[in-house]
Amino acid sequence: MDKKTENKIKIANAAAALYHKDSRFTYEDLAGEAGLTAKTIRSHFPNRKEIFEFYYEGAFLTYRDLTEKMEDMESYSLAERLSHLLLTLLDLFHEQQGFVEKTYVRVIERQGSSTPFAKHLVREVNQILMDDVEMLHIPSFVYNKATDTAILYHFHGLMRFWVRDHSDANQKTMELIDKWTALAEAVAYSKVGEKSFDFAKFMATNSPFTEVVRKMRAGLKKQSMNRSC
């Protein structure tokens, strides 16, 4: 990771810490927190929106940097590589969980596939699937926009579950990740050769995240109705 990227991540992490304390912080406040000048910060980020968005991209770049330093990644199974991705991102988000709880839906989820974080995530999951040794000889397994949409849908479901998970050491979140990655691996290995098989549709219908998202949306709708009464 180059020095410029490291500085941007440092600034974004400092901004996340400040935001949790006071969402109206100034560039001067941020300069003091990050140990840099306000001018330097503005040279990287002309506005706060870009800082908040880069916080998530920076987390992904940190995941990638950590992963590239792992010497045994090639021995990981498909489920293990997917778990490593999800667990590493959640570990990084945990450091600024207050900020993530307040901003993820607005900064990332509602922006669809347009943010750098979403693009990195989709590309990484697709790469993990395509690189897996069990799939290299199967030309009929094609990833498309529906697969990309499913990846984001499931990740948003995971994030919504994680911020509400008050179990010890987020044990329920860990169990949910284990279920999803095991399902993804089992489906990919057993069904991937069937030309008519729609991986994205199957995962969207059968994923453990589907029920999580359904319940959360029902709960939010109920809260909204109660407030309007």
N, C-alpha and C positions, 0 to 999 in steps of 0.2 A: 504494500500500500504506500503510495507516495505521500510526501509531506503535506501537499495541498489538501488531499482527501482527509488526512489525519486531522488537520486544523479545522476543516469543515465539520467533521464528526465531533470534535471537541466543542465547537461553538454550538452545534445542534443539541448536544447532551447538556450543556450549560443552560441553554434556552429551555429545555424540557424541565430541568430542575427549578428554574425560576418561575416558569409558567404555573407549576403546581402550587407555588407560594403566592404568586401575584400575576395573573394573566395579562396585566397591563404594563408589564415591565418595559423599560426603554432600552435603546441600544447602549446607552451609557451604563445602565444596570448590568446588561449582558457582558459588556466589556470587562467590568469588574469581576464578574463571576468566571469568565473564561480566561482572564489574564491576558487579554489582547486589547488593542485600541478599537474604538468604535469605527474608525476609518477602515481598519483591516477587516472588521466584520462586515461592513457595508460593501467592501470590494468582493466578498464572497456571496453575500446575500443582500440584495437591494431592498427586500421587504421581509416582514415576519412570516408571511405565508410560505415563502421558499425555505425558510429555516425549519418550520414545522414539518414540511413535506420531506425535507432532506433528513430529518431525524430518522424516519422510517427507511429511507434509502440507505442511510449510513449504517443502520442495524444490519441490513442485508449485506452490505459490502464488508462489514466486520465478520459476519457469518462466512462469507466466501473466503476471506483472508485466513480465518481459523481452519476452515476445511482444507484449503490448499496446503496447510502445514501438517496435516494428518497423513502419516505414511501408510496406514493400513486401510484407507477408505475403499480400496479396490476389493477388499475381502468382505465388505458389508453386503448384506442381502438388500433387495429392493425395499423391503419394509424398514430395515435398519437405516438406510440412507434417507428415506422419507422422514422417519422419526428424528434423525439427527437434524435435519433441516428445521422441522417444526419446534423441537425442543430447544435448539440453539436460539432461534428467534424469540421464543417466549422467555428464555433466560435473559436475553439482552433487554427485552421490553420490561422485565421485572424490575430492572434497575431504576426505571422511570415510570413505574406502573401508574402513578397518579396522573401523569401527563397523558399516557396512553389511554386510560379510561375516559379522559375528557375530550380527546381529539381524534381517536382512531376512526370512528364512524364518519365524522365530518371531513377529515383530511384524506382518508384513504378509501373507506368503503363506498361512500356516496359518489366518488369520482370514477367509479367503474374501473376500466382497464387502462386509463389514461396516465396514471401516476408512474414515475420511475420504479417505485417499490412494486406495484402490481406487475409491471412488465418483467422485472427481475424475477419475481416469484414464479410467474407462469413459465418463463423461459427455463428456470432451474428445475422445476418439477418435470417439465417435458424432457429436459436433458437427462435427468435421473432415469426416467422411464425408458428413453431411447438408448441410453448407455448400458442398461442392464444386460448382462450376458445372456440371460434367458430369452431376450427379445431380438437380439441382433439378426437372427436368421428368419424372422417372420415379417415379410414385406407387406402383409395385408393390414398390419396395425398402423393406422394413420391417425395422427393427432390433428384436430381442427379447432375452429373457433369455439365450438360447443365444449370441447375438452378444456379450453382455456377458461371459459365461463364457469365450468364446474369446479375448476381448481380454486378460483377466487371465491365462489359461493361457499365451498367447504372451509376455506381459510377464514372467511368472515364469520362463519358459524363457530369455528374454534375460538376466535378472538372474543366473541360475545359470551361464550361459555366460560372462558378463562377469567375474564374480569369479574364474573359473578361466582367464581369457584372459591369458597371459603374453607374447603377441606384442608387437612394437614398437608403441607408441602404440595398443594394443588394435585392431590392424588387422583381426584376424579378426572381432572384434565389429562393426566398421564394415561389413565385407563381409556379415555376416549380416543386419544392419539393411537394407542396400541390397537384398538379395535379398527380404526380407519385404515391404518397402514397395513394391517394384516389382511383386511378385506381387499384393499387395492392390489396387494401382491397376489393373493389367491385368485382374484378375478383376472388379472393380467396374465398369469401363467396358465390358467385353465381355459380361458375363453378367447385369448388374443388371436388365435388362429382362425376363428370363425369370421368370415368376411362380412356377414350380416350383423355381427355383434357391435352394438353401440356402447363403448366403454363409458363415455360421459353420461349417457342416459341411465345406464345401469347404476353408476355410482351416485347420481343425483337421487335416484329412487330408493336405493338400498343403503346409502351411507348413514352411519349413526349421527352424522351432523344434520341430516334432513329433519329428524324428529326434534333435535335441539333447536334449530332455527324456527320450526313451526311453533313450538311451545313459547319461544321468546317473543315471536311476533304476536301471538295470541295474548300474551301477558301485556305487551306494550299497547295493544289495541284496547284491552280492558282498562288499563291505566288512563288512556286518553279519554275513553268514554266516561270514566268516573270523574275526571277533572272537568268535563264539559257539563256535568249534571249540576 
